[in-house]
Amino acid sequence: MVNENKALDAQFNEAEILAQKILARKPDNLDALNGLGLILMQRQRFGEALEQFKRALKVGVDCKDTRDNFVRSLVLFAKESWKTGAYDNAASALRSGISSLPERLELHCHLSFVLSESGKHDEALIVSDQALSLNNEHPHPHDVKGLALLGLGRPKDALESLQCAITIDPNFVTALVNMSSALLELNLNEAAIEHLEHVLKQNPNNAQALNNMGLALAGRVMYPEAEQNLRAAIVKAPNFAEAHFNLSRILLMQGFYEEGWRENEWRWKCRDFPSTWRDFPYPRWRGEALKGKTILVWSEQGIGDEIMFASPISDLLVDGAKLVLECGERLVPLFSRSFKGAIVVARQNPPDKLIREAQVDYQIPMASLCTYYRNTKESFHQAPTRYLTADPGRLSELRSRYMGSGKGPFIGICWRSGNPIAGMERSAPLEQWDEIISQPNCKFVSLQYGEVETDLTALRNRLGIEVFHDKKIKPLMNAEDWFAQVAAMDLVISVDNSTIQVSGSQGIPTWTLLNVLPEWRFGMEGCGHDWHSSVVVYRQVARGDWQSVFKTLLADLQNWLHSRS
């Protein structure tokens, strides 16, 4: 085989040299231009091949073979570009091709795909409609339109387009896989599995289908099976970042922390990951001894994640590190108070000059600290119960003010999640809380962020009970007030939202209501929470079944109130 490859390579060399000689004498020789382009394409030098076919197109635009060769080389060049993340290069080349051959459907379809891959879904939708205007009886335009609609957060509309593609070609693999993605967005896991089984029966090596099957099985709480499919996806496509990241969630869900955190490092290569890598000019910390060394830790993701992933920072300080911490501006006073001696600055561009002046030895994103400090269940149990501290003066002021509004104990409640994807599933409408809020000898306080007056007015009209709402507290604007208000509570009862990170990080007793498919951080089972020892979880046993959760919660609340009387 090696000798055959060498012989073939030698033939290509000879043919390339011959074509170059001909073109040196006759630059417009159409056969030589096409021949050289085909040789370069065979050798996977797609950019060079495309240049030859561009020249050929100028000479012989009426030649079908020349047009076909140009389109084929352009598509291959675009594929090579987007696979390496050079989306702008791919899009620019395809736009140029469309200007030369506007009637070629495949160029419009590939451009729409590239635009979706680069996050330009509005543009992708426009181009897909242009493709449909050329030919609406071909499955490809319907498929790329569905992909663009998916990116725009319109899964129901995407299903319509993708169904058109599948109606035209029932075995169109990409449309079937994209349809499974739309079904997953709509939490229709059974239907997604049905489509994916059809794909995998014919294409068992399709990494995207295996990844989606993993997600669909996870949606049915079949985590070992989900893990198996995600691992298979990675075997087929070792650099498939999303599959690695999805696997990390499944592993962490099952408590396999060491491997889970390793897989979690792929998050930075995922197209839709919500944070941006901070390109600091310092070596990445990889577990070296820290005594006397200065380490820069920079936060990532949303405010709830910033709070939760701050848990291992105390371990850094115990290990003798000098800490520079970059975080969201709202958290600067809180982190400065909680991590004594640390230099705490707000995340900004360019970075705060105090970072440069601190003579940093290492840097690391905050969540990556877990790789070293939260890689076993025991490491969570050994962590401090409380690692963040509210402003004592503000706490005392709020506690005194609340004492004037009614007799305690004070129980803070949250009933809504603001998560744009899973918020409806995680939220427990306030109507479900009537028996809880009707309990005597305590004072309920709304910790719910966002608009609450409608819900609280309806509650007041229904029960004649006033849940105290401190309108001076703006959780989403002032973290100091938020932390102090939560710290003023004797007990927090909340659905899964960032409030439980605020209470748990301060060691406040917290009862968390979980939907049947909770986030990875809550694990698969049990009433404990690895991240916060003060948190007790109440789990749904079936989707949407808050009734059984509140039944157990009511009994526990009555016992808790009795123990304090």
C-alpha positions as CSV (number, residue, x, y, z in Angstrom):
1,M,0.0,0.0,0.0
2,V,2.8,2.4,0.8
3,N,4.5,1.7,-2.5
4,E,1.1,2.3,-4.3
5,N,0.7,5.6,-2.6
6,K,4.2,6.7,-3.5
7,A,3.6,5.7,-7.2
8,L,0.3,7.6,-7.2
9,D,2.0,10.6,-5.7
10,A,4.7,10.5,-8.3
11,Q,2.1,10.4,-11.0
12,F,0.4,13.5,-9.6
13,N,3.7,15.3,-9.4
14,E,4.4,14.6,-13.1
15,A,0.9,15.7,-14.1
16,E,1.1,18.9,-12.0
17,I,4.4,19.8,-13.5
18,L,3.1,19.1,-17.1
19,A,0.0,21.3,-16.5
20,Q,2.2,24.1,-15.1
21,K,4.5,23.9,-18.2
22,I,1.5,24.1,-20.5
23,L,0.1,27.1,-18.6
24,A,3.4,28.8,-18.6
25,R,3.2,28.9,-22.4
26,K,-0.6,29.2,-22.7
27,P,-2.1,30.8,-19.5
28,D,-5.7,30.5,-20.9
29,N,-5.5,26.8,-21.8
30,L,-8.9,25.5,-20.5
31,D,-7.9,21.8,-20.4
32,A,-4.7,22.6,-18.5
33,L,-6.5,24.8,-16.0
34,N,-9.2,22.2,-15.4
35,G,-6.6,19.4,-15.2
36,L,-4.4,21.3,-12.8
37,G,-7.4,22.1,-10.6
38,L,-8.5,18.5,-10.5
39,I,-5.0,17.4,-9.6
40,L,-4.8,20.0,-6.7
41,M,-8.3,19.0,-5.6
42,Q,-7.3,15.3,-5.5
43,R,-4.3,16.3,-3.4
44,Q,-6.7,18.2,-1.0
45,R,-5.1,21.6,-1.8
46,F,-8.6,23.1,-2.2
47,G,-7.6,26.7,-2.0
48,E,-5.1,26.3,-4.9
49,A,-7.6,24.2,-6.8
50,L,-10.2,26.9,-6.5
51,E,-7.9,29.5,-7.9
52,Q,-7.3,27.4,-11.0
53,F,-11.0,26.9,-11.5
54,K,-11.6,30.6,-11.1
55,R,-9.2,31.2,-14.0
56,A,-10.9,28.4,-16.0
57,L,-14.3,29.9,-15.4
58,K,-13.2,33.2,-16.9
59,V,-12.0,31.3,-20.0
60,G,-14.8,28.8,-20.4
61,V,-17.9,29.9,-18.4
62,D,-20.1,28.2,-20.9
63,C,-18.4,24.8,-20.3
64,K,-20.5,22.7,-18.0
65,D,-17.5,20.7,-16.7
66,T,-15.7,23.9,-15.8
67,R,-18.7,25.3,-13.9
68,D,-19.2,22.0,-12.1
69,N,-15.5,21.8,-11.2
70,F,-15.6,25.4,-9.9
71,V,-18.6,24.7,-7.7
72,R,-17.2,21.4,-6.4
73,S,-13.8,23.0,-5.5
74,L,-15.6,26.0,-3.9
75,V,-17.7,23.7,-1.7
76,L,-14.7,21.7,-0.6
77,F,-12.8,24.8,0.2
78,A,-15.7,26.2,2.2
79,K,-16.0,22.9,4.1
80,E,-12.3,22.9,4.9
81,S,-12.5,26.5,6.1
82,W,-15.5,26.1,8.4
83,K,-14.1,22.9,9.9
84,T,-11.1,25.0,11.1
85,G,-13.3,27.8,12.3
86,A,-12.6,30.1,9.4
87,Y,-16.2,30.9,8.8
88,D,-15.7,34.3,7.3
89,N,-13.3,32.9,4.7
90,A,-15.9,30.2,3.8
91,A,-18.7,32.7,3.6
92,S,-16.7,35.1,1.5
93,A,-15.7,32.4,-1.0
94,L,-19.3,31.2,-1.3
95,R,-20.7,34.7,-1.8
96,S,-18.1,35.2,-4.5
97,G,-19.1,32.0,-6.1
98,I,-22.8,33.0,-6.0
99,S,-22.0,36.3,-7.7
100,S,-20.4,34.3,-10.6
101,L,-23.0,31.5,-10.7
102,P,-26.2,32.8,-9.0
103,E,-28.2,29.9,-10.3
104,R,-26.3,27.2,-8.4
105,L,-28.5,25.9,-5.6
106,E,-25.7,24.2,-3.7
107,L,-23.8,27.4,-3.2
108,H,-26.7,29.1,-1.6
109,C,-27.4,26.1,0.7
110,H,-23.8,25.9,1.8
111,L,-23.6,29.6,2.5
112,S,-26.7,29.4,4.6
113,F,-25.2,26.5,6.5
114,V,-21.9,28.3,7.1
115,L,-23.8,31.4,8.3
116,S,-25.7,29.3,10.8
117,E,-22.5,27.7,12.0
118,S,-21.0,31.1,12.6
119,G,-24.1,32.2,14.6
120,K,-25.4,34.6,11.9
121,H,-28.8,32.9,11.8
122,D,-30.8,36.0,10.5
123,E,-28.5,36.1,7.4
124,A,-28.7,32.3,7.1
125,L,-32.5,32.5,7.0
126,I,-32.4,35.1,4.2
127,V,-30.0,33.0,2.1
128,S,-32.0,29.8,2.7
129,D,-35.1,31.6,1.3
130,Q,-33.1,32.6,-1.7
131,A,-32.2,28.9,-2.2
132,L,-35.9,28.0,-1.9
133,S,-36.7,30.5,-4.6
134,L,-34.4,28.6,-6.9
135,N,-35.8,25.2,-6.1
136,N,-38.3,24.4,-3.4
137,E,-38.6,20.7,-4.5
138,H,-35.0,19.9,-3.3
139,P,-34.6,18.9,0.3
140,H,-31.4,20.9,1.0
141,P,-32.9,24.4,1.0
142,H,-35.6,23.2,3.5
143,D,-32.9,21.7,5.7
144,V,-30.7,24.8,5.9
145,K,-33.8,26.9,6.6
146,G,-34.7,24.6,9.4
147,L,-31.2,24.9,10.8
148,A,-31.4,28.7,10.7
149,L,-34.7,28.7,12.4
150,L,-33.3,26.5,15.1
151,G,-30.5,29.0,15.7
152,L,-33.1,31.7,16.0
153,G,-34.9,29.9,18.8
154,R,-37.9,28.9,16.7
155,P,-37.9,25.1,17.0
156,K,-41.6,24.7,15.9
157,D,-41.0,26.7,12.7
158,A,-37.8,24.7,12.2
159,L,-39.8,21.4,12.4
160,E,-42.0,22.5,9.6
161,S,-39.1,23.2,7.3
162,L,-37.3,20.0,8.2
163,Q,-40.5,18.0,7.7
164,C,-40.6,19.4,4.2
165,A,-37.0,18.2,3.6
166,I,-37.8,14.7,4.9
167,T,-41.0,14.5,2.9
168,I,-39.0,15.1,-0.2
169,D,-36.3,12.7,0.9
170,P,-37.2,10.4,3.8
171,N,-33.5,9.3,4.1
172,F,-32.0,12.8,4.1
173,V,-29.7,12.3,7.1
174,T,-28.8,15.9,8.0
175,A,-32.5,16.9,8.0
176,L,-33.3,13.9,10.2
177,V,-30.6,14.9,12.6
178,N,-31.6,18.5,12.6
179,M,-35.2,17.5,13.2
180,S,-34.0,15.6,16.3
181,S,-32.3,18.8,17.5
182,A,-35.6,20.7,17.1
183,L,-37.5,17.9,19.0
184,L,-35.0,18.1,21.8
185,E,-35.5,21.8,22.1
186,L,-39.2,21.1,22.5
187,N,-38.5,18.3,25.1
188,L,-40.0,15.8,22.7
189,N,-37.4,13.1,23.5
190,E,-39.4,10.1,22.4
191,A,-39.9,11.5,19.0
192,A,-36.2,12.6,18.7
193,I,-35.2,9.0,19.6
194,E,-37.5,7.6,16.9
195,H,-35.8,9.8,14.2
196,L,-32.3,9.1,15.5
197,E,-32.9,5.3,15.5
198,H,-33.7,5.6,11.8
199,V,-30.6,7.6,11.2
200,L,-28.3,5.4,13.2
201,K,-29.7,2.2,11.6
202,Q,-28.4,3.4,8.3
203,N,-25.5,5.6,9.5
204,P,-24.1,4.1,12.8
205,N,-21.0,6.3,12.6
206,N,-22.9,9.6,12.5
207,A,-21.4,11.5,15.4
208,Q,-24.0,14.2,15.5
209,A,-26.8,11.6,15.6
210,L,-25.0,9.8,18.5
211,N,-24.6,13.0,20.3
212,N,-28.3,13.9,20.0
213,M,-29.2,10.4,21.0
214,G,-27.2,10.9,24.1
215,L,-29.1,14.1,24.9
216,A,-32.5,12.5,24.2
217,L,-31.7,9.5,26.5
218,A,-30.6,11.9,29.2
219,G,-33.9,13.6,28.8
220,R,-35.5,10.3,29.7
221,V,-33.2,10.0,32.8
222,M,-31.3,7.1,31.1
223,Y,-27.8,8.5,32.0
224,P,-25.7,5.3,31.5
225,E,-27.2,4.9,28.1
226,A,-26.7,8.6,27.3
227,E,-23.1,8.3,28.4
228,Q,-22.6,5.3,26.1
229,N,-23.9,7.2,23.0
230,L,-21.8,10.3,23.8
231,R,-18.7,8.2,24.2
232,A,-19.5,6.6,20.8
233,A,-19.8,10.1,19.2
234,I,-16.4,11.0,20.5
235,V,-14.9,7.8,19.1
236,K,-16.2,8.7,15.7
237,A,-15.3,12.4,16.0
238,P,-12.5,12.9,18.6
239,N,-12.6,16.7,18.4
240,F,-16.4,17.0,18.6
241,A,-16.4,19.6,21.4
242,E,-20.1,19.6,22.0
243,A,-20.1,15.8,22.5
244,H,-17.3,16.1,25.1
245,F,-19.1,18.9,26.9
246,N,-22.4,17.0,26.9
247,L,-20.5,14.0,28.2
248,S,-19.1,16.1,31.0
249,R,-22.6,17.0,32.2
250,I,-23.6,13.3,32.2
251,L,-20.5,12.3,34.2
252,L,-20.9,15.1,36.7
253,M,-24.5,14.2,37.1
254,Q,-23.5,10.7,38.1
255,G,-20.8,12.0,40.5
256,F,-17.9,10.9,38.3
257,Y,-16.1,14.2,39.0
258,E,-12.5,13.6,38.0
259,E,-13.3,12.6,34.4
260,G,-16.3,15.0,34.3
261,W,-14.1,18.0,35.0
262,R,-11.6,16.9,32.3
263,E,-14.3,16.7,29.7
264,N,-15.7,20.0,30.9
265,E,-12.5,21.7,29.6
266,W,-13.9,21.3,26.1
267,R,-16.5,24.0,26.9
268,W,-14.2,26.6,25.4
269,K,-14.4,25.0,22.0
270,C,-18.2,24.8,21.9
271,R,-19.7,27.4,19.5
272,D,-22.6,28.2,21.9
273,F,-20.7,28.4,25.1
274,P,-21.8,31.6,26.8
275,S,-18.4,32.8,28.0
276,T,-15.3,34.1,26.2
277,W,-11.8,32.9,26.9
278,R,-9.8,35.6,28.7
279,D,-6.5,35.7,26.8
280,F,-4.1,36.7,29.6
281,P,-0.4,36.4,29.0
282,Y,0.3,34.1,32.0
283,P,0.8,30.3,32.1
284,R,-2.2,28.2,32.8
285,W,-2.1,26.7,36.3
286,R,-2.1,22.9,36.1
287,G,-1.8,22.0,39.8
288,E,1.7,23.3,40.6
289,A,2.5,24.2,44.2
290,L,1.1,27.6,45.0
291,K,2.8,28.6,48.2
292,G,4.1,32.1,47.7
293,K,2.8,32.2,44.1
294,T,0.3,34.6,42.6
295,I,-2.6,33.1,40.7
296,L,-5.2,35.0,38.7
297,V,-8.6,33.4,38.8
298,W,-11.2,34.8,36.4
299,S,-14.9,34.1,36.5
300,E,-17.1,32.8,33.7
301,Q,-20.7,32.1,32.8
302,G,-23.6,33.7,34.7
303,I,-23.7,35.2,38.2
304,G,-25.1,32.0,39.7
305,D,-22.1,30.1,38.3
306,E,-19.7,32.7,39.5
307,I,-21.0,32.3,43.0
308,M,-21.0,28.5,42.9
309,F,-17.6,28.1,41.3
310,A,-16.1,30.5,43.9
311,S,-16.3,27.6,46.3
312,P,-12.7,26.2,45.7
313,I,-11.1,29.7,46.1
314,S,-10.8,29.1,49.8
315,D,-8.7,26.0,49.0
316,L,-6.3,28.2,47.0
317,L,-5.8,30.4,50.0
318,V,-5.2,27.5,52.3
319,D,-2.5,26.3,49.9
320,G,-0.7,29.6,50.3
321,A,-1.6,31.3,47.1
322,K,-1.7,35.0,46.6
323,L,-5.0,35.6,44.9
324,V,-6.0,38.0,42.1
325,L,-9.7,37.5,41.3
326,E,-11.4,39.0,38.3
327,C,-15.2,38.8,38.5
328,G,-18.5,40.5,37.5
329,E,-18.6,44.1,38.8
330,R,-21.6,43.3,41.1
331,L,-19.6,40.8,43.0
332,V,-16.4,42.8,43.6
333,P,-17.4,44.1,47.2
334,L,-18.7,40.6,48.2
335,F,-15.6,38.7,47.0
336,S,-13.3,41.3,48.5
337,R,-14.9,40.9,51.9
338,S,-15.1,37.1,51.7
339,F,-11.5,36.4,50.4
340,K,-9.3,38.4,52.8
341,G,-6.1,39.7,51.2
342,A,-7.2,39.0,47.6
343,I,-7.0,41.6,44.9
344,V,-10.5,41.6,43.4
345,V,-11.2,43.6,40.2
346,A,-14.2,43.8,37.9
347,R,-14.0,42.0,34.5
348,Q,-13.4,44.6,31.8
349,N,-11.5,45.2,28.6
350,P,-8.8,46.0,28.7
351,P,-8.2,44.2,32.0
352,D,-7.8,46.2,35.2
353,K,-4.2,47.5,35.6
354,L,-4.0,46.0,39.0
355,I,-3.8,42.6,37.3
356,R,-0.7,43.6,35.4
357,E,0.9,45.1,38.5
358,A,0.3,42.0,40.6
359,Q,3.1,40.0,39.0
360,V,0.9,37.0,38.2
361,D,2.6,33.6,38.0
362,Y,-0.4,31.5,36.9
363,Q,-4.0,32.1,35.6
364,I,-7.0,29.8,35.4
365,P,-10.8,30.2,34.7
366,M,-12.8,29.8,37.8
367,A,-14.7,26.6,36.9
368,S,-11.4,24.8,36.1
369,L,-10.4,25.0,39.8
370,C,-12.8,22.1,40.3
371,T,-10.4,19.9,38.3
372,Y,-8.0,20.1,41.3
373,Y,-10.2,20.9,44.3
374,R,-13.6,19.2,43.6
375,N,-12.7,16.0,41.9
376,T,-14.2,13.6,44.5
377,K,-17.4,13.5,46.5
378,E,-15.2,13.7,49.7
379,S,-13.6,16.9,48.5
380,F,-17.1,18.5,48.4
381,H,-17.9,17.3,51.9
382,Q,-14.6,18.7,53.2
383,A,-15.3,22.2,51.8
384,P,-16.3,25.1,54.0
385,T,-20.1,25.3,54.7
386,R,-19.9,29.0,54.2
387,Y,-17.5,30.8,51.9
388,L,-19.2,34.1,51.1
389,T,-20.1,36.7,53.6
390,A,-22.8,39.4,53.3
391,D,-22.2,42.9,54.5
392,P,-22.8,42.7,58.3
393,G,-24.1,46.3,58.6
394,R,-26.6,45.8,55.7
395,L,-27.7,42.5,57.1
396,S,-28.4,43.9,60.6
397,E,-30.3,46.8,59.0
398,L,-32.5,44.5,57.0
399,R,-33.1,42.0,59.8
400,S,-34.3,44.9,62.0
401,R,-36.5,46.3,59.3
402,Y,-38.1,42.9,58.7
403,M,-38.7,42.4,62.4
404,G,-41.0,45.4,62.1
405,S,-43.0,43.8,59.4
406,G,-44.1,40.8,61.3
407,K,-43.0,38.1,63.7
408,G,-40.4,35.6,62.5
409,P,-39.0,33.1,61.7
410,F,-38.4,34.6,58.3
411,I,-38.8,32.3,55.3
412,G,-37.7,33.5,51.9
413,I,-39.4,32.0,48.9
414,C,-38.7,31.9,45.2
415,W,-41.1,30.2,42.8
416,R,-39.8,31.1,39.3
417,S,-36.7,30.3,37.3
418,G,-35.5,32.8,34.7
419,N,-33.6,30.2,32.7
420,P,-34.5,30.8,29.0
421,I,-34.5,27.1,28.1
422,A,-35.7,25.2,31.2
423,G,-37.3,28.0,33.2
424,M,-40.9,26.7,32.7
425,E,-39.9,23.2,33.8
426,R,-38.1,24.5,36.9
427,S,-40.8,27.0,38.0
428,A,-43.5,26.1,40.5
429,P,-46.4,28.5,40.1
430,L,-47.3,30.4,43.3
431,E,-50.7,28.8,43.3
432,Q,-49.0,25.5,44.3
433,W,-47.6,27.2,47.5
434,D,-51.0,28.0,49.2
435,E,-50.6,25.4,52.0
436,I,-47.0,26.4,52.6
437,I,-47.7,30.1,52.8
438,S,-50.8,29.5,55.0
439,Q,-48.6,28.2,57.9
440,P,-48.9,30.3,61.0
441,N,-46.2,31.7,63.3
442,C,-43.8,32.7,60.6
443,K,-43.3,35.5,58.1
444,F,-42.8,34.8,54.4
445,V,-40.6,37.1,52.3
446,S,-40.4,37.2,48.6
447,L,-36.8,36.7,47.3
448,Q,-38.1,36.3,43.8
449,Y,-36.3,38.5,41.3
450,G,-38.2,40.1,38.4
451,E,-41.8,41.2,38.3
452,V,-43.7,39.7,41.3
453,E,-46.6,42.1,42.0
454,T,-49.1,40.2,39.8
455,D,-48.4,36.9,41.6
456,L,-48.4,38.4,45.1
457,T,-51.6,40.3,44.4
458,A,-53.3,37.1,43.2
459,L,-52.1,35.4,46.3
460,R,-53.4,38.1,48.6
461,N,-56.8,38.0,46.9
462,R,-56.9,34.2,47.2
463,L,-55.7,33.7,50.7
464,G,-55.8,37.1,52.4
465,I,-52.1,36.6,53.3
466,E,-49.4,39.1,52.7
467,V,-46.0,37.9,51.5
468,F,-43.6,40.7,52.3
469,H,-41.9,42.2,49.2
470,D,-39.0,44.5,49.9
471,K,-39.2,46.8,46.9
472,K,-35.9,48.5,47.8
473,I,-34.0,45.2,47.0
474,K,-33.0,44.8,43.4
475,P,-31.3,41.4,43.2
476,L,-30.3,41.7,39.6
477,M,-28.7,45.1,40.1
478,N,-27.2,45.1,43.6
479,A,-25.6,41.9,44.8
480,E,-24.8,43.4,48.2
481,D,-28.5,44.0,49.0
482,W,-29.3,40.6,47.5
483,F,-26.8,38.7,49.7
484,A,-27.8,40.6,52.8
485,Q,-31.5,40.0,52.2
486,V,-31.0,36.3,51.8
487,A,-28.7,36.2,54.9
488,A,-31.5,37.8,56.9
489,M,-33.7,34.7,56.4
490,D,-34.0,31.8,58.8
491,L,-34.9,29.5,55.9
492,V,-35.0,29.8,52.2
493,I,-37.4,27.7,50.0
494,S,-36.7,28.1,46.3
495,V,-36.9,26.4,42.9
496,D,-33.7,26.0,41.1
497,N,-32.5,29.5,40.4
498,S,-29.5,31.6,41.4
499,T,-31.0,32.4,44.8
500,I,-30.0,29.0,46.1
501,Q,-26.4,29.8,45.2
502,V,-26.6,33.0,47.3
503,S,-28.1,31.1,50.3
504,G,-26.0,28.0,50.0
505,S,-22.7,29.9,49.7
506,Q,-23.6,31.6,53.0
507,G,-24.6,28.4,54.8
508,I,-28.3,29.5,55.1
509,P,-30.7,26.5,55.5
510,T,-32.2,26.1,52.0
511,W,-34.9,23.8,50.7
512,T,-34.7,23.5,46.9
513,L,-37.5,22.2,44.7
514,L,-36.2,20.3,41.7
515,N,-38.0,19.3,38.5
516,V,-37.7,15.7,37.3
517,L,-34.7,16.6,35.1
518,P,-32.6,18.9,37.2
519,E,-29.3,20.4,36.3
520,W,-26.1,18.3,36.5
521,R,-25.0,20.0,39.7
522,F,-27.8,18.3,41.7
523,G,-26.8,14.7,40.8
524,M,-29.2,11.9,40.0
525,E,-30.7,11.2,43.4
526,G,-30.7,11.9,47.1
527,C,-31.8,14.9,49.2
528,G,-28.3,16.4,49.6
529,H,-26.4,18.8,47.5
530,D,-22.6,18.3,47.0
531,W,-22.0,22.0,46.4
532,H,-23.8,23.3,49.5
533,S,-24.2,21.3,52.7
534,S,-26.9,23.6,53.9
535,V,-29.1,22.8,50.9
536,V,-31.8,20.0,51.0
537,V,-33.4,19.0,47.7
538,Y,-37.0,17.9,47.1
539,R,-37.2,16.1,43.7
540,Q,-40.2,15.5,41.4
541,V,-40.8,11.9,40.7
542,A,-42.7,12.6,37.5
543,R,-42.6,15.5,35.1
544,G,-44.7,18.4,36.3
545,D,-45.6,16.7,39.5
546,W,-45.2,19.4,42.1
547,Q,-48.1,18.1,44.2
548,S,-46.1,15.3,45.8
549,V,-43.1,17.6,46.3
550,F,-45.2,20.2,48.2
551,K,-46.8,17.4,50.3
552,T,-43.4,16.3,51.6
553,L,-42.3,19.9,51.9
554,L,-45.4,20.8,54.0
555,A,-44.8,18.1,56.5
556,D,-41.1,19.1,56.9
557,L,-42.0,22.7,57.2
558,Q,-44.5,22.0,60.0
559,N,-41.9,19.9,61.8
560,W,-39.3,22.7,61.4
561,L,-41.7,25.3,62.7
562,H,-42.7,23.0,65.6
563,S,-39.0,22.6,66.5
564,R,-38.6,26.3,66.8
565,S,-41.7,27.0,68.9
